Amino acid sequence: MLDLGAGTGLLSFLVAKKFAKARITLMDISQEMLSKARERFAGMEERLEFIAGDYADGFGGKFEVIISALSIHYLTDVRKIKLFKNIYDALPDGGIFINAEQILGPTPHIEQVYQETWLRQIQDLGVSDVDLNAALERMKADRMSPLDSQLSWLQQAGFSSVHCWYQHHRFAVFSGQKGEGCKGLPL
């Protein structure tokens, strides 16, 4: 399995606990984040590989499963399209790509509803003004794309069985499978 934009390795760690024989490659642009991931995986290093690099520039190898969570939304649409093709090419027949990601509302009005809902929810959680302002500053780097566009780009890259499994406002989990058979993948 390859985790793109793995950060501190939280998603990979959950996968590793569930699938004890999985071999996992974590790729992130930040060496600091990968250092935190190494700490998280202490004692499990024989199953892991850590790669510091920008996955948007490409990655080597073949993987049965490629995952990403809250990372691809930093790419422009053109780079997302290229990445989806690279992911497709790195999977065997039956391989799957799963992405948990922020998405852009399909219309300006719906995007406004998503933004207002997010703001209300984090305020209800008691997030401080300092933390809220820091989050809003970080969000300026976001390059979210509508869900329908991303599902279409997966199909254009060659994926079959493209599907959104979950959506709550601007958060969605979607996937694409290469070929027709699941080859024992847990779907």
Residue frames relative to the residue before (quaternion, step in Angstrom):
aa qw qx qy qz dx dy dz
M 1.0000 0.0000 0.0000 0.0000 0.00 0.00 0.00
L 0.1827 -0.7525 0.6247 0.1008 3.54 -1.16 0.72
D 0.1545 -0.7650 0.6216 0.0669 3.56 -0.91 1.00
L 0.1961 -0.8022 0.5588 0.0755 3.57 -0.44 1.26
G 0.8076 0.1030 -0.1225 0.5676 3.56 -0.74 1.08
A 0.1069 0.8795 -0.4573 0.0768 3.53 1.15 0.80
G 0.2425 -0.7966 0.5244 0.1781 3.59 1.12 -0.48
T 0.8172 -0.1945 0.1740 0.5139 3.57 -0.84 -1.01
G 0.5751 -0.6556 0.3455 0.3464 3.59 1.27 0.17
L 0.3136 0.7865 -0.4960 0.1923 3.59 1.19 0.23
L 0.6865 0.4695 -0.3025 0.4656 3.62 0.78 -0.94
S 0.6556 0.5058 -0.3130 0.4652 3.59 0.92 -0.87
F 0.6253 0.5428 -0.3367 0.4483 3.57 1.02 -0.75
L 0.6491 0.5045 -0.3168 0.4730 3.59 0.97 -0.83
V 0.6404 0.5073 -0.3165 0.4819 3.59 1.03 -0.78
A 0.6588 0.5237 -0.3078 0.4438 3.59 0.90 -0.93
K 0.6503 0.5048 -0.3202 0.4688 3.59 1.01 -0.72
K 0.6919 0.4768 -0.2732 0.4683 3.58 1.02 -0.80
F 0.7816 0.2085 -0.0898 0.5810 3.59 1.04 -0.84
A 0.2440 -0.8515 0.4518 0.1060 3.53 0.21 1.39
K 0.7190 0.4266 -0.2592 0.4836 3.63 1.14 -0.42
A 0.4452 0.7127 -0.4465 0.3073 3.57 1.27 -0.06
R 0.2309 -0.7120 0.6467 0.1467 3.55 -1.14 0.80
I 0.1008 -0.8424 0.5286 -0.0281 3.53 -0.62 1.18
T 0.1539 -0.7422 0.6468 0.0847 3.52 -1.05 0.91
L 0.1521 -0.7762 0.6090 0.0588 3.54 -0.80 1.08
M 0.0384 -0.8000 0.5987 -0.0115 3.58 -0.76 1.06
D 0.1433 0.7694 -0.6102 0.1228 3.53 -0.89 0.99
I 0.5390 -0.6340 0.4538 0.3188 3.55 -1.14 0.62
S 0.7132 0.4500 -0.2333 0.4842 3.58 1.21 -0.59
Q 0.3739 -0.7201 0.5452 0.2106 3.56 -0.68 1.13
E 0.6070 0.5654 -0.3482 0.4368 3.59 1.08 -0.71
M 0.6551 0.4966 -0.3089 0.4784 3.59 0.96 -0.85
L 0.6634 0.4994 -0.3103 0.4628 3.58 0.93 -0.86
S 0.5910 0.5517 -0.3679 0.4593 3.61 1.10 -0.56
K 0.6485 0.4937 -0.3089 0.4902 3.57 1.03 -0.77
A 0.6186 0.5307 -0.3389 0.4700 3.59 1.07 -0.70
R 0.6233 0.5366 -0.3402 0.4559 3.61 0.97 -0.81
E 0.6371 0.5171 -0.3216 0.4726 3.59 1.00 -0.81
R 0.6421 0.5359 -0.3182 0.4464 3.59 0.95 -0.91
F 0.7596 0.3873 -0.1825 0.4897 3.58 1.03 -0.86
A 0.2334 0.7947 -0.5319 0.1762 3.61 1.18 0.34
G 0.7931 0.2662 -0.2298 0.4974 3.56 -0.84 1.05
M 0.7191 0.3924 -0.2413 0.5202 3.60 1.25 -0.17
E 0.3007 0.8269 -0.4498 0.1535 3.59 1.29 0.11
E 0.6071 0.5885 -0.3661 0.3887 3.61 1.05 -0.63
R 0.6837 0.4676 -0.2772 0.4868 3.61 1.21 -0.38
L 0.7261 0.4830 -0.2003 0.4464 3.56 1.27 -0.30
E 0.0683 -0.7228 0.6814 0.0927 3.47 -1.39 0.40
F 0.1746 -0.7778 0.5985 0.0793 3.56 -0.99 0.89
I 0.0378 -0.7988 0.6003 -0.0155 3.57 -0.81 1.03
A 0.2081 -0.7479 0.6193 0.1173 3.55 -0.79 1.06
G 0.4442 0.6710 -0.4975 0.3241 3.56 -0.62 1.12
D 0.5179 -0.6225 0.4966 0.3124 3.51 -1.34 0.24
Y 0.3419 -0.7783 0.4901 0.1925 3.58 -0.30 1.25
A 0.5726 0.5934 -0.3850 0.4144 3.59 1.16 -0.43
D 0.6546 0.4809 -0.3038 0.4980 3.57 1.25 -0.41
G 0.6689 -0.4787 0.2839 0.4928 3.58 1.30 0.01
F 0.0753 -0.7571 0.6476 0.0420 3.50 -1.35 0.32
G 0.3910 -0.7326 0.5095 0.2254 3.55 -1.08 0.65
G 0.6641 0.5462 -0.3716 0.3501 3.51 -1.34 0.14
K 0.3457 -0.6818 0.6041 0.2251 3.48 -1.45 0.17
F 0.0600 -0.8046 0.5903 -0.0248 3.55 -0.97 0.90
E 0.4577 -0.6770 0.5007 0.2854 3.59 -1.04 0.72
V 0.7793 0.1185 -0.0318 0.6145 3.54 1.14 -0.75
I 0.0385 -0.7523 0.6571 0.0283 3.55 -1.06 0.84
I 0.0556 -0.8004 0.5967 -0.0135 3.54 -0.85 1.05
S 0.0205 0.7601 -0.6487 -0.0326 3.51 -1.35 0.27
A 0.0436 -0.7875 0.6144 0.0212 3.55 -1.13 0.66
L 0.8711 -0.0774 0.0128 0.4849 3.51 -0.83 1.13
S 0.5543 0.5958 -0.4049 0.4170 3.55 0.88 0.97
I 0.6907 0.5197 -0.2948 0.4074 3.59 0.82 -0.97
H 0.5714 0.6155 -0.3860 0.3815 3.62 1.13 -0.43
Y 0.5717 0.5774 -0.3902 0.4332 3.61 1.24 -0.06
L 0.6222 0.5566 -0.3360 0.4362 3.60 1.23 -0.33
T 0.5186 -0.5859 0.5107 0.3564 3.55 -1.23 0.49
D 0.6788 -0.4802 0.3550 0.4273 3.56 -1.26 0.30
V 0.6435 0.5278 -0.3306 0.4449 3.59 0.90 -0.88
R 0.6875 0.4664 -0.2865 0.4772 3.60 0.92 -0.85
K 0.5910 0.5461 -0.3698 0.4645 3.61 1.10 -0.57
I 0.6499 0.5215 -0.3156 0.4540 3.57 0.89 -0.96
K 0.6666 0.4867 -0.2979 0.4796 3.59 0.90 -0.89
L 0.6424 0.5244 -0.3228 0.4561 3.59 0.95 -0.84
F 0.6514 0.5170 -0.3295 0.4469 3.61 0.87 -0.87
K 0.6379 0.5042 -0.3259 0.4823 3.60 1.05 -0.70
N 0.6439 0.5122 -0.3183 0.4708 3.61 0.98 -0.82
I 0.6283 0.5178 -0.3311 0.4769 3.59 1.02 -0.77
Y 0.6354 0.5312 -0.3271 0.4551 3.58 0.89 -0.92
D 0.6915 0.4940 -0.2762 0.4490 3.57 0.86 -0.98
A 0.6879 0.4904 -0.2796 0.4562 3.61 1.13 -0.58
L 0.6407 0.5171 -0.3186 0.4696 3.59 1.29 -0.11
P 0.4130 -0.6591 0.5543 0.2963 3.59 -1.15 0.56
D 0.6658 -0.4303 0.3831 0.4742 3.56 -1.28 0.08
G 0.7682 0.2888 -0.2483 0.5146 3.57 -0.80 1.04
G 0.5260 0.6367 -0.4126 0.3843 3.61 1.24 -0.22
I 0.2208 -0.7968 0.5556 0.0878 3.54 -1.20 0.52
F 0.2158 -0.7229 0.6445 0.1241 3.51 -1.27 0.68
I 0.0361 -0.7861 0.6168 -0.0153 3.57 -0.87 1.02
N 0.0469 -0.8101 0.5837 -0.0309 3.56 -0.78 1.08
A 0.1244 -0.7408 0.6575 0.0582 3.56 -0.91 1.03
E 0.1515 0.8531 -0.4564 0.2024 3.54 -0.20 1.24
Q 0.4946 -0.5829 0.5487 0.3384 3.50 -1.38 0.29
I 0.1055 -0.7945 0.5968 0.0384 3.55 -1.01 0.83
L 0.4717 -0.6421 0.5322 0.2862 3.52 -1.31 0.44
G 0.5331 -0.6126 0.4727 0.3421 3.55 -1.05 0.71
P 0.5438 -0.6647 0.4042 0.3147 3.62 -0.97 0.77
T 0.7596 0.1716 -0.1335 0.6129 3.61 1.25 -0.30
P 0.6435 -0.5178 0.3722 0.4234 3.62 -1.15 0.37
H 0.6415 0.5257 -0.3346 0.4474 3.59 0.98 -0.78
I 0.6805 0.4699 -0.2982 0.4767 3.59 0.86 -0.92
E 0.6134 0.5317 -0.3539 0.4645 3.62 1.01 -0.68
Q 0.6306 0.5219 -0.3305 0.4699 3.58 1.02 -0.76
V 0.6329 0.5159 -0.3266 0.4760 3.60 1.00 -0.79
Y 0.6314 0.5267 -0.3285 0.4648 3.61 0.96 -0.86
Q 0.6823 0.4927 -0.2899 0.4557 3.59 0.86 -0.99
E 0.6727 0.4893 -0.2981 0.4683 3.59 0.90 -0.89
T 0.6391 0.5188 -0.3247 0.4658 3.59 1.00 -0.77
W 0.6420 0.5142 -0.3176 0.4718 3.59 0.94 -0.89
L 0.6672 0.5100 -0.3016 0.4515 3.57 0.85 -0.95
R 0.6609 0.5010 -0.2996 0.4716 3.59 0.92 -0.90
Q 0.6683 0.5104 -0.3094 0.4441 3.59 0.91 -0.88
I 0.7036 0.4429 -0.2985 0.4687 3.61 0.84 -0.81
Q 0.6060 0.5278 -0.3606 0.4735 3.58 1.12 -0.54
D 0.6299 0.5304 -0.3240 0.4657 3.60 1.06 -0.76
L 0.6541 0.5006 -0.3038 0.4788 3.58 1.17 -0.57
G 0.5142 -0.6814 0.3937 0.3410 3.58 1.27 -0.13
V 0.2598 0.7733 -0.5348 0.2202 3.58 1.14 0.54
S 0.4652 -0.6968 0.4740 0.2707 3.57 -0.87 0.95
D 0.6311 -0.5295 0.4020 0.3998 3.55 -1.24 0.40
V 0.6181 0.5457 -0.3449 0.4485 3.59 1.04 -0.75
D 0.6923 0.4624 -0.2796 0.4783 3.60 0.87 -0.94
L 0.6260 0.5327 -0.3358 0.4600 3.58 1.04 -0.76
N 0.6745 0.4868 -0.2986 0.4678 3.58 0.87 -0.91
A 0.6250 0.5225 -0.3360 0.4728 3.60 1.06 -0.71
A 0.6501 0.5057 -0.3132 0.4728 3.60 0.98 -0.82
L 0.6573 0.5049 -0.3125 0.4640 3.58 0.93 -0.85
E 0.6252 0.5254 -0.3313 0.4726 3.58 1.08 -0.68
R 0.6550 0.5041 -0.3071 0.4717 3.60 0.96 -0.90
M 0.6539 0.5470 -0.3125 0.4190 3.57 1.00 -0.81
K 0.5146 0.6371 -0.4254 0.3852 3.60 1.20 -0.25
A 0.6508 0.5078 -0.3072 0.4735 3.60 1.22 -0.46
D 0.4977 0.6724 -0.4224 0.3489 3.62 1.25 -0.21
R 0.0812 -0.7599 0.6443 0.0296 3.54 -1.15 0.78
M 0.0289 0.8501 -0.5241 0.0428 3.55 0.82 1.05
S 0.1824 -0.7546 0.6238 0.0910 3.53 -1.26 0.61
P 0.5879 -0.5786 0.4191 0.3793 3.59 -1.11 0.56
L 0.6117 -0.5717 0.4125 0.3589 3.56 -1.13 0.69
D 0.6594 0.5204 -0.3259 0.4338 3.61 0.82 -0.94
S 0.6317 0.5245 -0.3353 0.4621 3.59 1.01 -0.77
Q 0.6879 0.4897 -0.2947 0.4474 3.57 0.85 -0.94
L 0.6301 0.5128 -0.3370 0.4760 3.59 1.02 -0.72
S 0.6398 0.5153 -0.3144 0.4757 3.58 1.03 -0.78
W 0.6515 0.5105 -0.3199 0.4611 3.62 0.95 -0.82
L 0.6118 0.5298 -0.3519 0.4703 3.59 1.07 -0.66
Q 0.6561 0.4983 -0.3100 0.4745 3.59 0.94 -0.85
Q 0.6515 0.5131 -0.3139 0.4623 3.60 0.96 -0.84
A 0.6379 0.5209 -0.3223 0.4668 3.60 1.13 -0.63
G 0.6420 -0.5382 0.3194 0.4429 3.60 1.25 -0.31
F 0.4861 0.6823 -0.4348 0.3304 3.60 1.22 -0.19
S 0.2053 -0.7149 0.6513 0.1501 3.52 -1.23 0.65
S 0.7885 0.3016 -0.2175 0.4898 3.59 -1.26 0.06
V 0.2035 0.7707 -0.5651 0.2128 3.57 0.88 0.97
H 0.1306 0.8149 -0.5434 0.1536 3.56 -0.70 1.05
C 0.2981 -0.6874 0.6263 0.2152 3.55 -1.24 0.57
W 0.2599 -0.8020 0.5269 0.1080 3.57 -0.61 1.21
Y 0.8006 0.0147 0.0440 0.5974 3.55 1.12 -0.65
Q 0.1016 0.7645 -0.6359 0.0294 3.54 -1.13 0.69
H 0.0338 0.7401 -0.6710 0.0291 3.52 -1.09 0.88
H 0.7979 -0.2003 0.0591 0.5654 3.53 -0.23 1.34
R 0.8380 -0.1979 0.1241 0.4931 3.63 -0.62 -1.02
F 0.6058 0.5021 -0.3834 0.4836 3.59 1.17 0.41
A 0.0558 0.8048 -0.5860 0.0759 3.57 -0.87 0.98
V 0.1929 -0.7167 0.6546 0.1433 3.51 -1.32 0.51
F 0.1086 0.7999 -0.5778 0.1204 3.54 -0.63 1.15
S 0.1546 -0.8034 0.5733 0.0437 3.53 -1.22 0.50
G 0.1129 -0.7362 0.6574 0.1146 3.45 -1.45 0.16
Q 0.2116 -0.7713 0.5908 0.1063 3.54 -1.01 0.84
K 0.3571 -0.7152 0.5594 0.2192 3.54 -1.10 0.76
G 0.8091 0.1630 -0.1530 0.5434 3.55 -0.69 1.06
E 0.6566 -0.5624 0.3740 0.3357 3.50 -1.34 -0.14
G 0.7560 0.4028 -0.2241 0.4648 3.61 0.96 -0.73
C 0.4706 -0.6880 0.4833 0.2675 3.54 -1.13 0.68
K 0.2157 -0.8160 0.5116 0.1607 3.62 1.20 -0.33
G 0.7446 -0.4391 0.2272 0.4484 3.55 0.87 0.96
L 0.4286 0.6863 -0.4889 0.3259 3.61 1.20 0.22
P 0.5330 -0.6915 0.4007 0.2779 3.59 -1.00 0.84
L 0.4011 0.6459 -0.5614 0.3268 3.56 0.37 1.24
